[in-house]
């Protein structure tokens, strides 16, 4: 199955972009601590429609929404 249009748009969202309606959290939130305010969080998501996987990161050096292509 190919990527759905919602996931295509999700991969282009900014840091403040919320997950689309069919993305569900997978696993636990990962918290990376550093010297304040350098800590950040990562959360994995999977689309219920096309099964694509994303990681959302609040790290300023990462892409906000990373699409994991298999």
N, C-alpha and C positions, 0 to 999 in steps of 0.2 A: 504494500500500500504506500502511496506517496504522501508527502507532507500536506496537511490541510491548510487552507488559507488563513485560519486563525493562528496556527503555529508559525506560518511564514511571517505574519505581521508581528507576532510575539518576539521573534528573533531580532527585530529592528527597534524594539522599545527601549526607552531610556531607563535610568536607575529608578525613577519613580513609577515606571509602568507596572501595573498590577497584572497578575496572571489572568489569562482569558478563562472563560466560564468552564471549559472542559479540561483545564490543567488541574491535576490533583497532586498534593504533596506525597513524596515517596521518601521514606526514611526519616531520620531525625535531623533537626536543625544543627548545623555545625557552627560553633562559635570559636573564632580565633582571636585570642586576646593579645594585645600588644600595649606599648606605652600609650596612654590616653592621648588623643582620641583615635589611635591607629587600629583599634580592633575592628573586625568585620565578621559578617555572617554569610553562610552559604546554605541553600536549601535546594534539594532536587525535586523536580516535578515530572509527571508523565501525562500526556494527552490521552483522554479516554476515547477520542475519535480515531486518531491516526497512529497512536502509540509512540510518537516521538518523545524524546527525553530532553529536558532542559536543566541547567543549574542556574539559579539566581544568586548573584554575589553582590554584596554591598561594598566590596573592596574597590577603592578608587582606581586601582591598577588593572582591574579585570573588566571584561565586558559584563554589563549588567545581566543579560540573558544569553547564556551559551547553549546552543543547540548541539546535542551529541548525535552525530550521524553514524549509523552502523555500517 
